[in-house]
Amino acid sequence: MIRNDKELRETARLIGDKLQDVTNYLGDRNCDEGSIRFPTGYIRPVAYQRNSYDFIRNNTLKRNISYCILGTDCG
């Protein structure tokens, strides 16, 4: 369990380093053993974004924009 900001920084750095190690090892190939589960709630459901665009009448456009915006949860 993280108890303070210093431990938070250290943990975030370690996770980032290990994630980079996985990426470097896998390169362009896919491998089930390299799959990483994001914590629940880290990436919001598409409905969360879709509901923000009620002013858009075209449902396909609204859905596509919503999926594109989800990428901001990861960066």
Biopython code that builds the backbone (N, CA, C, O; Angstrom):
import numpy as np
from Bio.PDB.StructureBuilder import StructureBuilder

atoms = [
    (1, "MET", "N", (0.838, -1.173, 0.000)),
    (1, "MET", "CA", (0.000, 0.000, 0.000)),
    (1, "MET", "C", (0.891, 1.248, 0.000)),
    (1, "MET", "O", (1.907, 1.306, 0.693)),
    (2, "ILE", "N", (0.493, 2.217, -0.777)),
    (2, "ILE", "CA", (1.219, 3.493, -0.839)),
    (2, "ILE", "C", (0.725, 4.365, 0.306)),
    (2, "ILE", "O", (-0.477, 4.564, 0.482)),
    (3, "ARG", "N", (1.673, 4.879, 1.080)),
    (3, "ARG", "CA", (1.318, 5.636, 2.277)),
    (3, "ARG", "C", (1.612, 7.125, 2.181)),
    (3, "ARG", "O", (1.120, 7.901, 3.000)),
    (4, "ASN", "N", (2.413, 7.545, 1.184)),
    (4, "ASN", "CA", (2.736, 8.966, 1.086)),
    (4, "ASN", "C", (3.173, 9.296, -0.340)),
    (4, "ASN", "O", (3.299, 8.407, -1.181)),
    (5, "ASP", "N", (3.401, 10.575, -0.601)),
    (5, "ASP", "CA", (3.759, 11.016, -1.950)),
    (5, "ASP", "C", (5.103, 10.464, -2.413)),
    (5, "ASP", "O", (5.285, 10.194, -3.600)),
    (6, "LYS", "N", (6.037, 10.296, -1.495)),
    (6, "LYS", "CA", (7.333, 9.744, -1.876)),
    (6, "LYS", "C", (7.168, 8.306, -2.373)),
    (6, "LYS", "O", (7.734, 7.935, -3.401)),
    (7, "GLU", "N", (6.400, 7.506, -1.651)),
    (7, "GLU", "CA", (6.144, 6.134, -2.086)),
    (7, "GLU", "C", (5.355, 6.108, -3.395)),
    (7, "GLU", "O", (5.562, 5.225, -4.227)),
    (8, "LEU", "N", (4.464, 7.060, -3.577)),
    (8, "LEU", "CA", (3.710, 7.168, -4.824)),
    (8, "LEU", "C", (4.649, 7.406, -5.997)),
    (8, "LEU", "O", (4.553, 6.725, -7.018)),
    (9, "ARG", "N", (5.562, 8.374, -5.857)),
    (9, "ARG", "CA", (6.540, 8.662, -6.920)),
    (9, "ARG", "C", (7.401, 7.439, -7.237)),
    (9, "ARG", "O", (7.614, 7.104, -8.402)),
    (10, "GLU", "N", (7.889, 6.783, -6.193)),
    (10, "GLU", "CA", (8.751, 5.605, -6.385)),
    (10, "GLU", "C", (7.987, 4.471, -7.077)),
    (10, "GLU", "O", (8.518, 3.810, -7.969)),
    (11, "THR", "N", (6.752, 4.256, -6.660)),
    (11, "THR", "CA", (5.938, 3.192, -7.251)),
    (11, "THR", "C", (5.615, 3.501, -8.705)),
    (11, "THR", "O", (5.713, 2.621, -9.560)),
    (12, "ALA", "N", (5.230, 4.740, -8.994)),
    (12, "ALA", "CA", (4.915, 5.132, -10.367)),
    (12, "ALA", "C", (6.143, 4.991, -11.264)),
    (12, "ALA", "O", (6.027, 4.547, -12.406)),
    (13, "ARG", "N", (7.307, 5.362, -10.762)),
    (13, "ARG", "CA", (8.542, 5.216, -11.544)),
    (13, "ARG", "C", (8.841, 3.754, -11.816)),
    (13, "ARG", "O", (9.191, 3.387, -12.938)),
    (14, "LEU", "N", (8.703, 2.912, -10.790)),
    (14, "LEU", "CA", (8.954, 1.484, -10.946)),
    (14, "LEU", "C", (7.989, 0.858, -11.959)),
    (14, "LEU", "O", (8.404, 0.072, -12.811)),
    (15, "ILE", "N", (6.721, 1.202, -11.866)),
    (15, "ILE", "CA", (5.737, 0.678, -12.816)),
    (15, "ILE", "C", (6.084, 1.122, -14.227)),
    (15, "ILE", "O", (6.041, 0.317, -15.158)),
    (16, "GLY", "N", (6.426, 2.391, -14.394)),
    (16, "GLY", "CA", (6.813, 2.894, -15.711)),
    (16, "GLY", "C", (8.021, 2.169, -16.264)),
    (16, "GLY", "O", (8.051, 1.814, -17.442)),
    (17, "ASP", "N", (9.020, 1.947, -15.419)),
    (17, "ASP", "CA", (10.227, 1.228, -15.846)),
    (17, "ASP", "C", (9.904, -0.206, -16.261)),
    (17, "ASP", "O", (10.382, -0.678, -17.293)),
    (18, "LYS", "N", (9.099, -0.895, -15.467)),
    (18, "LYS", "CA", (8.748, -2.285, -15.767)),
    (18, "LYS", "C", (7.872, -2.377, -17.014)),
    (18, "LYS", "O", (8.020, -3.308, -17.806)),
    (19, "LEU", "N", (6.971, -1.431, -17.195)),
    (19, "LEU", "CA", (6.144, -1.403, -18.396)),
    (19, "LEU", "C", (7.014, -1.201, -19.635)),
    (19, "LEU", "O", (6.764, -1.805, -20.678)),
    (20, "GLN", "N", (8.031, -0.356, -19.517)),
    (20, "GLN", "CA", (8.972, -0.160, -20.623)),
    (20, "GLN", "C", (9.749, -1.439, -20.899)),
    (20, "GLN", "O", (10.013, -1.762, -22.057)),
    (21, "ASP", "N", (10.117, -2.170, -19.852)),
    (21, "ASP", "CA", (10.812, -3.452, -20.026)),
    (21, "ASP", "C", (9.949, -4.436, -20.824)),
    (21, "ASP", "O", (10.445, -5.116, -21.722)),
    (22, "VAL", "N", (8.669, -4.506, -20.493)),
    (22, "VAL", "CA", (7.754, -5.401, -21.217)),
    (22, "VAL", "C", (7.664, -4.974, -22.676)),
    (22, "VAL", "O", (7.733, -5.810, -23.577)),
    (23, "THR", "N", (7.512, -3.687, -22.906)),
    (23, "THR", "CA", (7.408, -3.162, -24.271)),
    (23, "THR", "C", (8.677, -3.452, -25.064)),
    (23, "THR", "O", (8.606, -3.880, -26.216)),
    (24, "ASN", "N", (9.817, -3.225, -24.462)),
    (24, "ASN", "CA", (11.090, -3.491, -25.145)),
    (24, "ASN", "C", (11.242, -4.971, -25.477)),
    (24, "ASN", "O", (11.714, -5.322, -26.558)),
    (25, "TYR", "N", (10.845, -5.832, -24.555)),
    (25, "TYR", "CA", (10.972, -7.270, -24.768)),
    (25, "TYR", "C", (10.054, -7.754, -25.885)),
    (25, "TYR", "O", (10.470, -8.536, -26.740)),
    (26, "LEU", "N", (8.808, -7.289, -25.880)),
    (26, "LEU", "CA", (7.841, -7.767, -26.866)),
    (26, "LEU", "C", (8.051, -7.160, -28.249)),
    (26, "LEU", "O", (7.803, -7.817, -29.260)),
    (27, "GLY", "N", (8.502, -5.923, -28.296)),
    (27, "GLY", "CA", (8.638, -5.260, -29.589)),
    (27, "GLY", "C", (7.286, -5.162, -30.266)),
    (27, "GLY", "O", (6.329, -4.668, -29.669)),
    (28, "ASP", "N", (7.190, -5.630, -31.519)),
    (28, "ASP", "CA", (5.943, -5.545, -32.285)),
    (28, "ASP", "C", (5.065, -6.783, -32.150)),
    (28, "ASP", "O", (3.966, -6.820, -32.703)),
    (29, "ARG", "N", (5.526, -7.785, -31.433)),
    (29, "ARG", "CA", (4.736, -9.014, -31.376)),
    (29, "ARG", "C", (3.743, -8.991, -30.205)),
    (29, "ARG", "O", (3.962, -8.319, -29.197)),
    (30, "ASN", "N", (2.665, -9.732, -30.363)),
    (30, "ASN", "CA", (1.667, -9.881, -29.305)),
    (30, "ASN", "C", (1.950, -11.158, -28.531)),
    (30, "ASN", "O", (2.402, -12.154, -29.095)),
    (31, "CYS", "N", (1.684, -11.115, -27.252)),
    (31, "CYS", "CA", (1.936, -12.273, -26.402)),
    (31, "CYS", "C", (1.003, -12.173, -25.190)),
    (31, "CYS", "O", (1.015, -11.169, -24.478)),
    (32, "ASP", "N", (0.199, -13.210, -24.959)),
    (32, "ASP", "CA", (-0.733, -13.179, -23.830)),
    (32, "ASP", "C", (-0.027, -12.949, -22.501)),
    (32, "ASP", "O", (-0.571, -12.287, -21.618)),
    (33, "GLU", "N", (1.175, -13.488, -22.352)),
    (33, "GLU", "CA", (1.907, -13.314, -21.101)),
    (33, "GLU", "C", (2.306, -11.854, -20.868)),
    (33, "GLU", "O", (2.622, -11.471, -19.742)),
    (34, "GLY", "N", (2.292, -11.047, -21.916)),
    (34, "GLY", "CA", (2.643, -9.638, -21.791)),
    (34, "GLY", "C", (1.446, -8.720, -21.637)),
    (34, "GLY", "O", (1.596, -7.499, -21.614)),
    (35, "SER", "N", (0.246, -9.307, -21.530)),
    (35, "SER", "CA", (-0.963, -8.492, -21.353)),
    (35, "SER", "C", (-0.972, -7.865, -19.970)),
    (35, "SER", "O", (-0.611, -8.503, -18.981)),
    (36, "ILE", "N", (-1.383, -6.629, -19.914)),
    (36, "ILE", "CA", (-1.432, -5.899, -18.648)),
    (36, "ILE", "C", (-2.867, -5.449, -18.405)),
    (36, "ILE", "O", (-3.486, -4.826, -19.267)),
    (37, "ARG", "N", (-3.381, -5.764, -17.243)),
    (37, "ARG", "CA", (-4.746, -5.389, -16.881)),
    (37, "ARG", "C", (-4.713, -4.001, -16.246)),
    (37, "ARG", "O", (-4.028, -3.770, -15.249)),
    (38, "PHE", "N", (-5.460, -3.095, -16.840)),
    (38, "PHE", "CA", (-5.576, -1.771, -16.247)),
    (38, "PHE", "C", (-6.532, -1.849, -15.063)),
    (38, "PHE", "O", (-7.499, -2.609, -15.106)),
    (39, "PRO", "N", (-6.285, -1.087, -14.019)),
    (39, "PRO", "CA", (-7.182, -1.105, -12.860)),
    (39, "PRO", "C", (-8.590, -0.648, -13.257)),
    (39, "PRO", "O", (-8.758, 0.216, -14.118)),
    (40, "THR", "N", (-9.577, -1.233, -12.623)),
    (40, "THR", "CA", (-10.965, -0.851, -12.871)),
    (40, "THR", "C", (-11.128, 0.645, -12.656)),
    (40, "THR", "O", (-10.691, 1.193, -11.644)),
    (41, "GLY", "N", (-11.761, 1.295, -13.620)),
    (41, "GLY", "CA", (-12.008, 2.730, -13.533)),
    (41, "GLY", "C", (-10.932, 3.590, -14.154)),
    (41, "GLY", "O", (-11.133, 4.791, -14.332)),
    (42, "TYR", "N", (-9.775, 2.996, -14.495)),
    (42, "TYR", "CA", (-8.683, 3.777, -15.085)),
    (42, "TYR", "C", (-9.077, 4.302, -16.458)),
    (42, "TYR", "O", (-8.833, 5.463, -16.787)),
    (43, "ILE", "N", (-9.690, 3.432, -17.250)),
    (43, "ILE", "CA", (-10.217, 3.841, -18.545)),
    (43, "ILE", "C", (-11.732, 3.904, -18.391)),
    (43, "ILE", "O", (-12.384, 2.897, -18.116)),
    (44, "ARG", "N", (-12.275, 5.092, -18.570)),
    (44, "ARG", "CA", (-13.714, 5.285, -18.363)),
    (44, "ARG", "C", (-14.532, 4.592, -19.459)),
    (44, "ARG", "O", (-14.046, 4.435, -20.579)),
    (45, "PRO", "N", (-15.759, 4.180, -19.152)),
    (45, "PRO", "CA", (-16.607, 3.551, -20.170)),
    (45, "PRO", "C", (-16.939, 4.555, -21.284)),
    (45, "PRO", "O", (-17.023, 5.760, -21.043)),
    (46, "VAL", "N", (-17.124, 4.045, -22.487)),
    (46, "VAL", "CA", (-17.414, 4.918, -23.629)),
    (46, "VAL", "C", (-18.708, 5.713, -23.389)),
    (46, "VAL", "O", (-18.839, 6.838, -23.871)),
    (47, "ALA", "N", (-19.649, 5.141, -22.658)),
    (47, "ALA", "CA", (-20.906, 5.851, -22.370)),
    (47, "ALA", "C", (-20.650, 7.153, -21.605)),
    (47, "ALA", "O", (-21.374, 8.133, -21.777)),
    (48, "TYR", "N", (-19.631, 7.152, -20.773)),
    (48, "TYR", "CA", (-19.269, 8.372, -20.028)),
    (48, "TYR", "C", (-18.964, 9.508, -21.001)),
    (48, "TYR", "O", (-19.437, 10.631, -20.825)),
    (49, "GLN", "N", (-18.176, 9.208, -22.022)),
    (49, "GLN", "CA", (-17.829, 10.225, -23.019)),
    (49, "GLN", "C", (-19.022, 10.529, -23.923)),
    (49, "GLN", "O", (-19.307, 11.690, -24.216)),
    (50, "ARG", "N", (-19.713, 9.482, -24.360)),
    (50, "ARG", "CA", (-20.827, 9.655, -25.293)),
    (50, "ARG", "C", (-21.877, 10.597, -24.713)),
    (50, "ARG", "O", (-22.453, 11.406, -25.440)),
    (51, "ASN", "N", (-22.125, 10.498, -23.426)),
    (51, "ASN", "CA", (-23.122, 11.366, -22.781)),
    (51, "ASN", "C", (-22.689, 12.824, -22.755)),
    (51, "ASN", "O", (-23.513, 13.710, -22.527)),
    (52, "SER", "N", (-21.418, 13.082, -22.985)),
    (52, "SER", "CA", (-20.921, 14.460, -23.009)),
    (52, "SER", "C", (-21.206, 15.153, -24.335)),
    (52, "SER", "O", (-21.017, 16.363, -24.461)),
    (53, "TYR", "N", (-21.658, 14.394, -25.317)),
    (53, "TYR", "CA", (-21.834, 14.940, -26.668)),
    (53, "TYR", "C", (-23.283, 14.858, -27.127)),
    (53, "TYR", "O", (-23.552, 14.480, -28.267)),
    (54, "ASP", "N", (-24.209, 15.206, -26.256)),
    (54, "ASP", "CA", (-25.626, 15.170, -26.606)),
    (54, "ASP", "C", (-25.982, 16.141, -27.724)),
    (54, "ASP", "O", (-26.998, 15.968, -28.396)),
    (55, "PHE", "N", (-25.159, 17.153, -27.927)),
    (55, "PHE", "CA", (-25.425, 18.131, -28.983)),
    (55, "PHE", "C", (-25.135, 17.568, -30.375)),
    (55, "PHE", "O", (-25.523, 18.180, -31.370)),
    (56, "ILE", "N", (-24.468, 16.423, -30.470)),
    (56, "ILE", "CA", (-24.197, 15.775, -31.759)),
    (56, "ILE", "C", (-25.345, 14.822, -32.050)),
    (56, "ILE", "O", (-25.639, 13.934, -31.250)),
    (57, "ARG", "N", (-25.988, 15.003, -33.183)),
    (57, "ARG", "CA", (-27.168, 14.194, -33.514)),
    (57, "ARG", "C", (-26.813, 12.862, -34.177)),
    (57, "ARG", "O", (-27.566, 11.895, -34.062)),
    (58, "ASN", "N", (-25.691, 12.807, -34.858)),
    (58, "ASN", "CA", (-25.288, 11.590, -35.559)),
    (58, "ASN", "C", (-24.660, 10.620, -34.557)),
    (58, "ASN", "O", (-23.583, 10.880, -34.021)),
    (59, "ASN", "N", (-25.349, 9.493, -34.310)),
    (59, "ASN", "CA", (-24.889, 8.542, -33.293)),
    (59, "ASN", "C", (-23.551, 7.901, -33.639)),
    (59, "ASN", "O", (-22.741, 7.646, -32.748)),
    (60, "THR", "N", (-23.309, 7.637, -34.924)),
    (60, "THR", "CA", (-22.033, 7.046, -35.328)),
    (60, "THR", "C", (-20.888, 8.006, -35.046)),
    (60, "THR", "O", (-19.852, 7.604, -34.517)),
    (61, "LEU", "N", (-21.070, 9.263, -35.395)),
    (61, "LEU", "CA", (-20.051, 10.279, -35.136)),
    (61, "LEU", "C", (-19.818, 10.433, -33.633)),
    (61, "LEU", "O", (-18.676, 10.514, -33.179)),
    (62, "LYS", "N", (-20.900, 10.471, -32.873)),
    (62, "LYS", "CA", (-20.794, 10.613, -31.418)),
    (62, "LYS", "C", (-20.016, 9.430, -30.823)),
    (62, "LYS", "O", (-19.156, 9.623, -29.963)),
    (63, "ARG", "N", (-20.316, 8.220, -31.277)),
    (63, "ARG", "CA", (-19.635, 7.031, -30.776)),
    (63, "ARG", "C", (-18.151, 7.049, -31.156)),
    (63, "ARG", "O", (-17.292, 6.746, -30.328)),
    (64, "ASN", "N", (-17.852, 7.408, -32.413)),
    (64, "ASN", "CA", (-16.456, 7.439, -32.858)),
    (64, "ASN", "C", (-15.642, 8.479, -32.093)),
    (64, "ASN", "O", (-14.504, 8.214, -31.707)),
    (65, "ILE", "N", (-16.206, 9.635, -31.879)),
    (65, "ILE", "CA", (-15.516, 10.674, -31.099)),
    (65, "ILE", "C", (-15.276, 10.169, -29.673)),
    (65, "ILE", "O", (-14.200, 10.364, -29.109)),
    (66, "SER", "N", (-16.275, 9.529, -29.111)),
    (66, "SER", "CA", (-16.158, 9.028, -27.739)),
    (66, "SER", "C", (-15.036, 8.010, -27.614)),
    (66, "SER", "O", (-14.278, 8.043, -26.645)),
    (67, "TYR", "N", (-14.920, 7.104, -28.581)),
    (67, "TYR", "CA", (-13.835, 6.119, -28.532)),
    (67, "TYR", "C", (-12.475, 6.780, -28.697)),
    (67, "TYR", "O", (-11.504, 6.366, -28.063)),
    (68, "CYS", "N", (-12.395, 7.797, -29.539)),
    (68, "CYS", "CA", (-11.121, 8.508, -29.696)),
    (68, "CYS", "C", (-10.710, 9.212, -28.416)),
    (68, "CYS", "O", (-9.533, 9.212, -28.053)),
    (69, "ILE", "N", (-11.664, 9.805, -27.739)),
    (69, "ILE", "CA", (-11.381, 10.531, -26.498)),
    (69, "ILE", "C", (-10.910, 9.582, -25.395)),
    (69, "ILE", "O", (-10.156, 9.997, -24.515)),
    (70, "LEU", "N", (-11.338, 8.321, -25.424)),
    (70, "LEU", "CA", (-10.904, 7.371, -24.396)),
    (70, "LEU", "C", (-9.392, 7.258, -24.329)),
    (70, "LEU", "O", (-8.837, 6.954, -23.273)),
    (71, "GLY", "N", (-8.721, 7.501, -25.449)),
    (71, "GLY", "CA", (-7.267, 7.447, -25.471)),
    (71, "GLY", "C", (-6.628, 8.438, -24.509)),
    (71, "GLY", "O", (-5.495, 8.235, -24.073)),
    (72, "THR", "N", (-7.334, 9.495, -24.177)),
    (72, "THR", "CA", (-6.779, 10.479, -23.249)),
    (72, "THR", "C", (-6.687, 9.937, -21.824)),
    (72, "THR", "O", (-5.939, 10.473, -21.006)),
    (73, "ASP", "N", (-7.441, 8.880, -21.521)),
    (73, "ASP", "CA", (-7.352, 8.263, -20.193)),
    (73, "ASP", "C", (-6.003, 7.564, -20.004)),
    (73, "ASP", "O", (-5.583, 7.308, -18.875)),
    (74, "CYS", "N", (-5.344, 7.264, -21.095)),
    (74, "CYS", "CA", (-4.068, 6.526, -21.017)),
    (74, "CYS", "C", (-2.853, 7.432, -21.153)),
    (74, "CYS", "O", (-1.727, 6.954, -21.014)),
    (75, "GLY", "N", (-3.031, 8.676, -21.409)),
    (75, "GLY", "CA", (-1.875, 9.506, -21.632)),
    (75, "GLY", "C", (-1.844, 10.718, -20.892)),
    (75, "GLY", "O", (-0.896, 11.494, -21.016)),
]
sb = StructureBuilder()
sb.init_structure("model")
sb.init_model(0)
sb.init_chain("A")
sb.init_seg("    ")
for serial, (resi, resn, name, xyz) in enumerate(atoms, 1):
    if name == "N":
        sb.init_residue(resn, " ", resi, " ")
    sb.init_atom(name, np.array(xyz, "f"), 0.0, 1.0, " ", f" {name:<3s}", serial, name[0])
structure = sb.get_structure()
